[in-house]
Amino acid sequence: MLIQVLRQQTALQNSRFLTLEEQVMIFIYVISQKATNRMAMEDWQHSGSTISIVFTRICKAIASLSPIFIKPPNFDDVPDEIRFNPKYYPYFQDCVGAIDETHIAAHAPSNVANNYRGRKSNVTTNMLAVCSFDMLFTYVVTGWEGAVHDSRVLTTQLEDPNSGFPHPPPGKYYLVDSGYSNKLGYLAPFCNVPYHLRDARRRGGRINGPTELFNYRHASLRNCIERCFGVY
């Protein structure tokens, strides 16, 4: 399917020595194995220059497909995942998606590497994503340094008129975790109240009071973004 989409939507084609299928396989090999240029040279028996050119070409082509696959959510309809689940409806009927960030391993020049070191001291880049409850990404922004706090990334995107961020219309909102501010359009859980699903499961599913119940349902519904990161 990916090959077919690349042929139809981009200018990619077979090169003199490599079919498009081989070019894509080299790209997938590099990103899945975290392979160096030298490793790819040895495994695919092509020069380092060819590997570099192929990787860059495929990477840019796939990135150019983002408007086709990453589209703003439908703000008009109540998502089926909420509408047909009594745990969420009507309580979250105006919710349009979930927001979170994840860290992706990266390589950075030594003079700026510390800017990319997150809480675990690994060099990473911070990626902000919005997803719908059917686990489709509706907005993605990458490239932030790993040391930057999640709330700053989101605030910057919200304040940038050119970011393309799908702002929720009046009366609608996204689910966010406690790392973000609780404000109009962005619903965070109660502070200082057990939140994570594992907390409730550890106690045999016992919920103590309405705030814990809200946080449990909030975490359960927002978990779609965690599953998206895990799948993709």
Order of alpha helices (4+ residues) and beta strands (2+ residues): alpha-alpha-alpha-alpha-alpha-alpha-beta-beta-beta-alpha-beta-beta-alpha-alpha
